[in-house]
Amino acid sequence: MNSALRKLPAVDAVMRTPDAEKLSERHGIGAATAAVRTTLENLRRDILSGEEPDVSEGAVVFSAAKLLSESGLRRVVNATGVALHTNLGRSVLSEKSIEAVVEAASGYSNLEYDLSAGKRGSRYDHAVPLLTELTGAEDALVVNNCAGATLLALAAVIAGAEDPENPPEVIVSRGQLIEIGGGFRIPEVLETSGAKLREVGTTNRTRLADYEHAINENTRAVLWVHPSNFAVHGFTESAGVDELSTLPVPVIADVGSGAFYPISDEPKVRDVLRDGAELVVFSGDKLLGGPQAGISVGSSRLISAMRKLPLTRALRADKLCLAALEATLDSYLNGTEMDELPTLRMLHAPVEKIEERAWNLARKVEAVSPELSVDAVPSVARSGGGTLPVYEIPSFAVRVRGTDADEFAARLREAEVPVIGRVYEGSLLLDARTLLSGDEERIIEAVRNIRG
Ligand SMILES: *Cc1c(COP(=O)(O)O)cnc(C)c1O
């Protein structure tokens, strides 16, 4: 046997060291032992592939601790200035939504139970009255996410097509054959749904006539996609949903962000329906400010066709999502969304308030770390999450200088509650617009520990 392998300590021996005991106290004995075992297995593999790693018990515990602190879903401080940061979890739920989630999680609910009839009900009935009231739609369906809703909508319009010689077609403008991120590409979603993609127009210009010429007896729908994460400038032309709705086929609009109130030139869900889309799909956790969800609103004909698809079962929303969504929609119905939904509060807070918050935080950071040079500077925040790509929100950031910015940013990410900022021109910037209540204290704590 390889002599280096023989030097690898046993799990029990590692677990008896004082460092491992501390690890067990912090994470529980089960998790700590599992992490030590995984670390030893990794070391074994490294040795077999010819490496000479440090196999001391101390080194094993150190790696195990790193493994434990990096894995698992953890709270972080979003100081990036990007409100709907997809990598950081997009929308933060309102207090009311959190209460609704706790309530739904703590006991049984009428998730699929009809209370008046005393028998089985449907989970797809929840949130529907709220959504139809708020958007003016006939019917609504909530599933796991918007990508799923788009897929279901396409599968529903082509359902029943059986002639392989004449596959059902869906028309999309070449200017809208986009990738949203995370591998969601419109042409691939179409292919997965079973629809044949019929491209029309060019990247920068597509007119109503282009769609008209492409329509044939196999055409089932026009898909209009909001190019949410980029903008095309210059010599451009595109047909709006209002024009497309004059065509003799249904229009499905994937608007993505799902704004219920006017913000920049983002399409409002209600307006897109009024313009004549038969179905509008959008996310629950972008500009709506709720939980991750894919929401479809539109005609009863299409929504009920979607409900019947076996795929809908695979993409169904869970009770926690439905609870949070209903509470989020309640805020809109009560007209209290700007006060209650953290996403909207964050996006619309006056810049003077953000400036004040940034200066306060800058003074506190400098107080705990006087060797740093800290001030507040104007910055630009963004909505993010693939919404409003060119919409710049005036903001303020705490600027930390007098240290290696990349190194300092890395140390902040190692904090008990990791702080995510950005490095710009050699300074670390912590944008104050996306900070939540309690985040100032978390940042101070993180800075204090870097020092100590
Ligand atoms: C974000 C987005 C999606 C995907 O939404 P998820 O809820 O993340 O699945 C789909 N279409 C458009 C236009 C989007 O902006």
The ligand as a MOL file (V3000), in Angstrom:
LIG
                    3D

  0  0  0     0  0            999 V3000
M  V30 BEGIN CTAB
M  V30 COUNTS 15 15 0 0 0
M  V30 BEGIN ATOM
M  V30 1 C -36.7740 35.7450 -16.2610 0
M  V30 2 C -37.4980 35.3830 -17.4890 0
M  V30 3 C -37.9210 34.0710 -17.6850 0
M  V30 4 C -37.6200 32.9740 -16.7050 0
M  V30 5 O -38.2600 33.1590 -15.4920 0
M  V30 6 P -37.9960 32.1250 -14.2720 0
M  V30 7 O -39.0680 32.4610 -13.3040 0
M  V30 8 O -36.6250 32.4200 -13.8030 0
M  V30 9 O -38.1330 30.7710 -14.8210 0
M  V30 10 C -38.6140 33.7810 -18.8420 0
M  V30 11 N -38.8710 34.7410 -19.7570 0
M  V30 12 C -38.4730 36.0140 -19.5950 0
M  V30 13 C -38.7930 37.0150 -20.6550 0
M  V30 14 C -37.7840 36.3930 -18.4520 0
M  V30 15 O -37.3800 37.6440 -18.2800 0
M  V30 END ATOM
M  V30 BEGIN BOND
M  V30 1 1 1 2
M  V30 2 1 2 3
M  V30 3 2 2 14
M  V30 4 1 3 4
M  V30 5 2 3 10
M  V30 6 1 4 5
M  V30 7 1 5 6
M  V30 8 2 6 7
M  V30 9 1 6 8
M  V30 10 1 6 9
M  V30 11 1 10 11
M  V30 12 2 11 12
M  V30 13 1 12 13
M  V30 14 1 12 14
M  V30 15 1 14 15
M  V30 END BOND
M  V30 END CTAB
M  END
